[in-house]
Amino acid sequence: MLSALKTKIDNSLYRILLIRHRNDSYPIASRGIQRLITERFYNEHVGSQYNVNRKMKEELIKQFYLTTANVETATSPIYHIVMALEILSIPPEVEGDIIECGCWKGGSTANLSLVCKLVGRRLIVCDSFEGLPEEEERLMHHYPHLKVYGYYERGMYTAQLDEVKENITRYGDISVCKFVPGFFSETLKILNSQIVFAFIDVDLGSSMKDCIKYIWPLLGNGSKVYTDDSCDMEVVKVWFDDVWWNKEMNQVAPGYVGSGCGLPLSPKLTSLGYAVKVLDPAKDFNRVSWLSYPDEEKVK
């Protein structure tokens, strides 16, 4: 089923790659958290609607580690597992594409393409392939949880389209990919298909606004937008900016899960988080006993 895998991996190499990615300040705790996430991914109900079984998931995870070991990327395999779980959980009857904005050298793209192949969805790959654009004003990017700050320069994280395509061909499945080269402020205007899942790694607040402006309206109720910018407060604050959201999207800001230190995928911090498009929380969310509801008695 996973015919897109171009390289056979034996178990010894897989163990080496696992050890490499677990080399952090809290190896035992990280291992435990990642094991829990992986076991959740292995749940028989995840991907069952696409006939994806445990063996296929195991091979997919092995490929995730192999890709990130050979292609320079800003994201880790555990991030890709989390996103794969989300994509495999989207009902097949919900039509739409997957989109990635900001692919750098194509490491995450290759892994996402394998997931898209399994679920029969197109992966729209958007990047300038010229590195970061010039910020309208030079802003300080600060990461309070890390106690660091810095600035971005035009051209950082540049990778040519040919290099990206080569990496995807070698480690992913390029047949599901549609490439959209250029800066988001112009290229995303052409999007006109339903989007069921988005991964955005763009580093700049202005670029994040461009992505939201053109992608958010194409998302269905309950769809998620994952980003790799959860620790950068200059970027993550966009998700809480009611003034901008009311003006551009005609709604209040949706907020962001993982603001400041990311999702709990590591004892230290992660850069992965997400926003979810919910049209009516009163209809889509659950009631609980420890909150009050004016229209009826609380849940017992």
N, C-alpha and C positions, 0 to 999 in steps of 0.2 A: 504493500500500500504506500509505503514511504519511498517510492521510486525516485523522488527528488534528491535523496541523500547520495552524494557523489563519492563519499569516502567511507570505507568500512572502519569501524572503531572497535578494538578489542577492549576487554574489561580492564586490563592493566593501564592502558592509556587513559581510560575514563577516570580511574581512581587518581591518577596523577593530576588530571585537570581539576578534579574536585578539590584536591589538597591545595592546589594553586589558588583557587578562588576562595578558599576558607582561611587563607592566611591573613587574619586581621587581629585586632586587639582583643577580641573576645571569641576565640575559635570554638570553644565548647558550646557556648550559648548560641553562636551563629549557626553551628551545625544543627542544634536542636530546633531552632526556628525554621531553618531551611528544610529540615526533614518533615516538619509539620506541614509546611506549604506544599512540598512535593507529594506527601501522602494525600493531601486534599486534592491535588491535581490528578492523582491516580484513582480517585473515587470512581466507581463504575458508572455513576450517573453522568459524570462530566464527559461530554463528547459522545455519549451513547446514541444520540439522535443522528450523529454523523458516522456511526459504526466505527468509532475510534476506540480501540481496546487498550489494555494496559501495556502490552508489548510495544505497540506503536508509540505510546506516550514515553516509554523508556528510551526507545531509539531517538525520539524527538529531543528529549533532554540531553542525551549524549551528544547529539549534533549541536545543541545550543552551546555546550561547553567547548566543543571543538571549534566552533565558529569564533567565539570570543577569545579563544587562545591564539587564533591565527589572524584575526582582523582587529585592528585597533578600534576600540569602541568605548564610549563613555558610560555604557550600561552593562549590567552583569547578567549572567544566565538566570538568576533567581527573578529578576525583573521580567525577563522574557517568559518564564514559567507562569508568573502571575498574569501577564497579559494573554498568554495562550489559554489559560483557564477561563478568562473572561470571554474570549472569542468563541471557545468551544461551548460556552454556556448560552450563547445567543441562539434562540430557536431558529431552525432552518427556514421556517416559513416567513421569518422577518427578512425581507430582501434588502440588500445594500452592500456597499463596498467597505473595505478597511482603508484608512488613509494614514500615512506617516509623513509628518512635516519635519524636516531636518534629519537627514540620514547619515551625514558625515561620510564615512568610508563604506557604509552598507552592512555593518555587523548586525545591528538589530533588524535591518531590512531583510537580510538573508533568513534570519530565524523566523520573522513574522511571515515571510513568503511561504515557508514550509507549513505553517499553521493555516494560512489562507488556502493552500493547496488541499489540505485535509477537509476544509469546510466548503470548498468550491466558491470562494469569494475572490474578487479582484483586489490587489493591493496597489493603491495609488501612492506613488513615491514622489514627494515634492521637496525640492531643494534648489538653491541657486547654483550649486556646484562651483561657487566662487568664494565660499566662506561667508562669514558674517557680513551683513551690510553695515554702513556707517550709521551710528546712532544719531538721531536728530540733535540731541545734546548729550555731551559726555557724562554719563551717570555712574555713580558709585554703586556697585553691586555688593551687597553685604549679606553675610550668612551668620546670623546671631548665634545659632547653635554651635557652629564651628569656631566662632570668634575670628573670622577672617573677612577680608573685603578685597575688592580689586576692580579692574576695568576691562572692558572688551575693546578690541581694535578691529577695524575692517580687515577682512580676509582671514581671520582666525578660523580654524577648523575647515580648511579648504580640502576638498577631494574632487578630482575630476570624474565626470560621468562614466567614462570608460573604466576607471578603476573600480567604481561602485558596481558597475555591471559585471565586471570580472569576478569580484568577490561573491556576488549573488549567484552567478553561474556556478562557481566552485562549491559554495557551501549552502545555497538555498535552491529556490526554484524560480527562475526568471520568467517562466511562462505566464505566471499570474500577475506580473508587475506591469504597471503603466507609469512611465516616467514623465514628470512635469517639471522641466528645468526652468529656473527663473526666480525672481524675488516674489515672495508671497503676495505683496500688495497688488501685483498685476496678475500672476498666474492663477491664483485661487478664485478669481472672478469667473473663470470658465467652468468651475465645478457645477454640475447640474444633476448628479445622481444621488440617491439616498446613501447616507453614511451610517453604518451601525456601530463603528468603533474608530477612535482616533488616538494616535500616539504622536505627541508634539514635543520636540526637543529643539528649541530655537534660541534659548539663552537671553534674548532681548524682549523687554516688555512691549516694544512697538511691534515686533514680529508676532508675539503672542496675540496681540489685539487683532492683527491682520488675519491670523488663523481662526480666531474665534468668530470674527465678523462674517467670514464666508463658510465656515464649517458648521457652526452651531445651528443655523437654520435648517441644515440638511439632516440633522440628527433626529431620530425618533424619540418618543417618550421612553425614558429609562436608559438611553444610550450613555456611554461613558467616554470621557476624554482623559486619557492618561498623559502625564507630562513628566519630563525628567528635570524639572526646574523647581521642585518643591522647597528647596532650601534657600533659594535666592529670593529675598523678600521684595526686591525691586520688580521681579517678574510675577511672583505669586500674588501680590497685592491687586493685580488686575482682576482676579476672581472675586474680589470683595468691593470693587469700585462701583457702587450703585449709580453714581452720576453717569459714568461711561456706559454702563449696561442699559440704563433707562434711555439714554440718548441714541445709542447705536443698535440696541437689540430689543428695545421696548419692553424690558422686564427688569426685575431686581437682580442683583448679582447672585449667582448660584452658590458661591462659596467654594471651598476647595478642601478635600480630605487629605491630610498630610502636610498642611502648611507649616513650614519652619524646619521640620526634621524628617518628613517623609512617612511612608507607611511603615509599620512595625515589622520589617523584614530583617532587621539587624538590631543588636543591643545598643549600637552606637547611633547611627542615623542612616537614612537612605535618601536618595534624591527623587524617588518615585512617589507620585500622588495622583489624585484624579478629581475631576468634577463630574457630576451626573446631571443630566437634563431631566427634570421632573416637572411635568406640567401642573400637577395638583397633588401636593403631599398628602392632603386630607383623603385622597382616593387611593394613592399608591403606597403610602406608608402605614405602619401598624400603630395601634393605640396600646398604651401601657398603663399599668396600675399606679405608677408614681408620677403621672401627669394629670392635669385637669382638662376636661372637655365640656364647654358650655352647653352643648346640645343634648348631652345625656350623661348618665353616671359613668364613672371611670370603670375600666376593666377590673374585674375581681380576680 
